[in-house]
Amino acid sequence: VYRGQPKEYDAKSPLGSFMVTYDYYYAKEIGDDTKYKLPKSLKIIDIFDHSTWRPLIDEFTGIANNKDDYYDTYVAGFTPNKEIISFLKSKGYEGLKNDDDVLVFDKKNITIRNR
């Protein structure tokens, strides 16, 4: 994977999380093309896997089958914050995948890969 956010974001990244991407060209467009190793053993939830993601969101919000804003808020327009990251960590997750991007909750879980 490649770095998928500007380094300036690190200071304000929710709970010290670290964004990477599978898309080299996207990372390069943002300005950093450092390659990282993302261990396959990390427990990462994919927000497009609705069979897993939806029940977690229902539990997080306390509203089962919230049809009004589920897709707009928690899929298409989803931006992780400290609360959702803390909640997902409490469920054993170490990262969150959104399309080609992966938010790793703890930077120590990934390492720079030699080119």
C-alpha positions in Angstrom: 0.0 0.0 0.0 1.0 3.6 -0.3 0.7 6.7 1.8 -2.7 8.2 1.1 -2.7 11.5 3.0 -0.5 14.5 3.5 2.0 14.3 6.4 0.5 17.5 7.8 -2.7 15.4 8.5 -0.8 13.3 11.1 -1.1 15.9 13.8 -4.9 16.1 13.5 -5.6 12.5 12.5 -8.2 10.9 14.8 -6.5 9.0 17.6 -3.2 8.9 15.7 -4.6 6.8 12.8 -2.7 6.6 9.6 -4.3 6.5 6.1 -2.8 4.4 3.3 -4.2 3.5 -0.1 -3.8 0.6 -2.6 -3.9 3.3 -5.4 -0.3 4.4 -6.2 -1.4 7.2 -8.5 -3.8 8.6 -5.9 -1.0 8.6 -3.3 1.4 10.3 -5.8 -1.2 12.9 -6.6 -1.5 13.9 -2.9 2.3 14.1 -2.8 3.7 11.1 -1.0 4.4 7.8 -2.7 6.1 6.0 0.2 5.3 2.3 0.1 4.2 0.5 3.2 3.6 -3.1 4.2 0.1 -3.7 5.5 0.1 -7.1 7.4 -2.6 -9.5 6.2 -3.1 -10.4 9.8 -4.6 -7.0 10.7 -8.3 -7.1 11.5 -9.7 -4.5 9.1 -13.4 -3.9 8.5 -14.6 -3.0 5.0 -17.5 -0.4 5.1 -18.8 -1.9 1.8 -19.3 -5.3 3.5 -22.8 -4.4 4.7 -23.3 -7.8 6.5 -20.6 -6.9 8.9 -20.5 -3.1 8.8 -24.3 -2.5 9.2 -24.7 -4.4 12.5 -21.7 -2.5 13.9 -23.2 0.9 12.9 -26.6 -0.1 14.3 -24.8 -1.0 17.6 -22.7 2.2 17.5 -25.7 4.5 16.9 -28.1 2.5 19.1 -30.6 2.5 16.2 -31.3 -0.9 14.5 -31.9 -0.7 10.7 -31.7 3.0 10.6 -32.8 3.4 7.0 -32.8 7.2 7.0 -29.2 8.0 6.9 -27.2 4.7 7.0 -25.9 4.9 3.5 -25.4 8.7 3.2 -23.7 9.0 6.7 -21.9 5.6 7.2 -21.0 4.6 3.7 -21.0 7.2 0.9 -20.3 10.2 3.2 -18.4 8.4 5.9 -15.6 10.2 7.7 -14.2 8.4 10.7 -13.9 10.3 14.0 -12.5 9.5 17.4 -15.7 8.0 18.6 -16.2 5.4 15.8 -12.5 4.5 15.9 -12.6 3.9 19.6 -15.8 1.8 19.2 -14.2 -0.3 16.4 -11.1 -0.8 18.4 -13.2 -2.0 21.3 -14.6 -4.6 18.9 -11.1 -5.8 18.0 -10.7 -4.0 14.7 -7.3 -2.5 13.8 -8.3 -0.6 10.7 -11.1 0.4 8.4 -11.3 0.0 4.6 -13.2 2.3 2.4 -12.8 1.4 -1.3 -9.0 1.6 -2.0 -8.2 3.5 1.2 -7.4 1.9 4.5 -7.3 3.8 7.8 -4.9 2.0 10.1 -5.8 2.8 13.7 -2.3 2.5 15.0 0.7 3.5 12.9 2.9 0.9 14.6 0.9 -1.8 12.8 2.5 -0.9 9.4 6.1 -0.5 8.3 7.8 1.2 5.4 8.6 -1.3 2.7 12.0 -1.2 0.9 11.7 -0.2 -2.8 
